[in-house]
Amino acid sequence: MTWLLGYVDPTEPSFVAAVLTIVFNPLFWNVVARWEQRTGKLSRAFGSPYLACYFLGSIILLLNVLRSHCFTQAMVSQPKMEGLDSHTTYFLGLALLGGGIVFVMSSFFALGFTGTFLGDYFGILKEARVTTFPFSVLDNPMYWGSTANYLGWALMHASPTGLLLTVLVALVYVVALLYEEPFTAEIYRQKATRQHKRS
């Protein structure tokens, strides 16, 4: 890790912006979703939990576009690493990017919009937790697919800055999962209990 730091200027504005967006995005969606789950105020404001979820999902998508833009700007504003600047590394990055896109898109199609964008916090639940592909291959494929996208993009640009920021992306997702996974498990446990009592 220390060899990466020799290529990175952490005070460069685009690097700072990338770090802030990487940290802010999951913090934002977790705070807003927990607030909605406790108060229901977004659902009441929009007159529907579905409309509220679509609104939050749209904001999350826009924030993710901003994060990707800041990530790219941070990479191009700092030096490449000669040892990474090769056809082999480029095609490895391309393969990771392709695999990441497969996991992200197949997750989205398996979960749908509300399943992807925190619908369970709005009371919009699936019949059961999704276990089909890509969830049959990997836990949290949306997050790890997204991380693979950033890693692939960094390798394609031979960017030590991109590699360092990808490590941050992965760490932030690990922390987010520590908050999200127990909540999701509890939501579906409660649903199963209610169904069992009715039957």
MIVO-426201 format. One line per field, with one value per residue (C-alpha): z, y negated, x; residue number from 1. Coordinates in steps of 0.001 Angstrom, whole numbers, padded with zeros to 6 digits. Each point is the difference from the previous one (the first is absolute). Last residue first. Example, Ala and Ser with C-alpha at 12.3 -4.5 7.8 and 13.67 -1.06 7.14 Angstrom:
<drenkes>
zz: [007140, 000660]
yy: [001060, 003440]
xx: [013670, -001370]
pos: [2, 1]
</drenkes>
This chain:
<drenkes>
zz: [008906, 001241, 002679, -002570, -002318, 002827, 000968, -003608, -000275, 003252, -001232, -003306, 001739, 002401, -002833, -001756, 003183, 000760, -003578, -000204, 002879, -000374, -003752, 000033, 001745, -002638, -002734, 001393, 000062, -003613, -001263, 001963, -001616, -003356, 000828, 000469, -003276, -001831, 001374, -001071, -003509, -002913, -001653, -000871, 003463, 001680, -002121, 000865, 003708, -000211, -001810, 002368, 002931, -001710, -000491, 003654, 001109, -002351, 000580, 003729, 000676, -003021, -002192, 000883, 000398, -003664, -000807, 002046, 003806, 000397, 003533, 000167, -001228, -000699, 002322, -000453, 003592, -000836, 001560, -002044, -003145, 000495, -003574, -001496, 001147, -001069, -003470, -000659, 002107, -002603, -002812, 002185, 001177, -003617, -000880, 002820, -000342, -003794, 000214, 002466, -002277, -002923, 002102, 001332, -003556, -001175, 002897, -000914, -003602, 001027, 002317, -002787, -002564, 002255, 002143, 003427, 000388, -001355, 002757, -001150, 001521, 001541, -001557, -002121, 003032, 002140, -002916, -000446, 003676, -000009, -003015, 001568, 003227, -001914, -001914, 003336, 001477, -002952, 000498, 003744, -000693, -002425, 002566, 002624, -002344, -001119, 003677, 000778, -002990, 001145, 003644, -001178, 000791, -000836, 003334, 001853, -001491, 000785, 003570, 000789, 003387, 001002, -003441, -001636, 002422, -000576, -003773, 000249, 002210, -002110, -003293, 001180, 001659, -003081, -002195, 002314, 000257, -003743, -000669, 002516, -001200, -003622, 000883, 001921, -003012, -002302, 002276, 000240, 003712, -000082, -002620, -001114, -001728, 003101, 001811, -002196, 001299, 003536, -000851]
yy: [019628, -003584, 000589, 001474, -002975, -002430, 001952, 000103, -003791, -000544, 002153, -001901, -003359, 001439, 001303, -003369, -001845, 002377, -000453, -003794, -001228, 002314, -000215, -003746, 000622, 002554, -002394, -002786, 002336, 001090, -003588, -000994, 002818, -001231, -003501, 001391, 001909, -003075, -002143, 002665, -000393, 002225, -001442, 003455, 001125, -002781, 000742, 003695, -000776, -002409, 002523, 002782, -002161, -000468, 003750, 000470, -002383, 001301, 003605, -000193, 003689, 001774, 002977, 000737, -003748, -000465, 002001, 001103, -000321, -002998, -000370, 000980, -001321, -003260, -002925, -003618, -001276, -003200, 001291, 003177, -002139, -000782, -000843, 003391, 001640, -003052, -000047, 003735, 002564, 002587, -002573, -002288, 002852, 001131, -003551, -000353, 003505, -000192, -003522, 001207, 002871, -002405, -002440, 002852, 001247, -003525, -000391, 003288, -001238, -003218, 001825, 002343, -002816, -001901, -003151, 001636, -000087, -003544, -001278, -002835, -003441, -002013, -002183, 002861, 002165, -002684, -000985, 003612, 000407, -003371, 001071, 003375, -001691, -002484, 002835, 001791, -003123, -000145, 003655, -000543, -002994, 002106, 002796, -002487, -001253, 003502, 001035, -002979, 000779, 003624, -000923, -002136, -003429, -001647, -001824, 002954, 002432, -002380, -000405, 003716, -000743, 002922, 001622, -003407, -001028, 003336, -000573, -003582, 000988, 003050, -001869, -002898, 002078, 002214, -003095, -002133, 002171, 000426, -003574, -001455, 002132, -000973, -003708, 000212, 001655, -002687, -002729, 001340, 000270, 003797, -000212, 003593, 001711, 000602, 001128, 003069, 001355, -000209, 002440]
xx: [-050985, -000280, 002662, 002412, -000512, 000759, 003134, 001203, -000451, 001881, 002886, -000061, 000427, 002591, 002191, -000211, 000994, 002878, 001311, -000195, 002145, 003016, -000602, 000711, 003351, 001011, -001175, 002185, 002998, -000553, -000341, 003129, 001987, -001327, 001284, 003503, -000169, -001304, 002821, 002508, -001425, 000944, -003160, -001366, 001064, -002007, -003092, 000236, 000279, -002929, -002169, 001075, -001167, -003372, -000291, 000894, -002741, -002679, 001051, -000813, 000673, 001429, -000879, -003642, -000562, 000926, -002041, -003035, -000176, -002323, -001346, -003641, -003353, 001819, -000577, -001066, -000255, 001864, 003233, -000505, -000019, 003668, 000951, 000722, -003217, -002006, 001549, -000189, 001844, 001012, 000334, 002125, 002179, 000470, 001074, 002524, 001441, 000331, 001454, 002612, 000974, 000456, 002036, 002126, 000601, 000903, 002400, 001694, 000074, 001765, 002390, 001084, 000233, 002391, 000124, 000066, 003779, 000066, -002255, -002241, 000226, -002838, -002728, -001354, -000674, -001655, -002215, -001100, -000931, -001778, -002080, -000765, -001121, -002179, -001680, -000497, -001599, -002394, -000954, -000501, -002282, -002038, -000282, -001209, -002737, -000983, -000230, -002227, -002223, -000289, -000668, -002930, -001410, 003326, 000276, -001535, 002501, 002858, -001217, -000259, 001609, 002227, 000424, 000341, 002759, 001724, -000197, 001303, 002960, 000852, -000275, 002146, 002714, 000197, 000609, 002130, 003117, 000554, -001140, 002459, 002918, -000642, -000232, 003299, 001645, -001437, 001372, 003603, 000853, 000373, 002775, 000405, 002912, 002132, -003137, -000259, 003306, -001429, -002807]
pos: [199, 198, 197, 196, 195, 194, 193, 192, 191, 190, 189, 188, 187, 186, 185, 184, 183, 182, 181, 180, 179, 178, 177, 176, 175, 174, 173, 172, 171, 170, 169, 168, 167, 166, 165, 164, 163, 162, 161, 160, 159, 158, 157, 156, 155, 154, 153, 152, 151, 150, 149, 148, 147, 146, 145, 144, 143, 142, 141, 140, 139, 138, 137, 136, 135, 134, 133, 132, 131, 130, 129, 128, 127, 126, 125, 124, 123, 122, 121, 120, 119, 118, 117, 116, 115, 114, 113, 112, 111, 110, 109, 108, 107, 106, 105, 104, 103, 102, 101, 100, 99, 98, 97, 96, 95, 94, 93, 92, 91, 90, 89, 88, 87, 86, 85, 84, 83, 82, 81, 80, 79, 78, 77, 76, 75, 74, 73, 72, 71, 70, 69, 68, 67, 66, 65, 64, 63, 62, 61, 60, 59, 58, 57, 56, 55, 54, 53, 52, 51, 50, 49, 48, 47, 46, 45, 44, 43, 42, 41, 40, 39, 38, 37, 36, 35, 34, 33, 32, 31, 30, 29, 28, 27, 26, 25, 24, 23, 22, 21, 20, 19, 18, 17, 16, 15, 14, 13, 12, 11, 10, 9, 8, 7, 6, 5, 4, 3, 2, 1]
</drenkes>
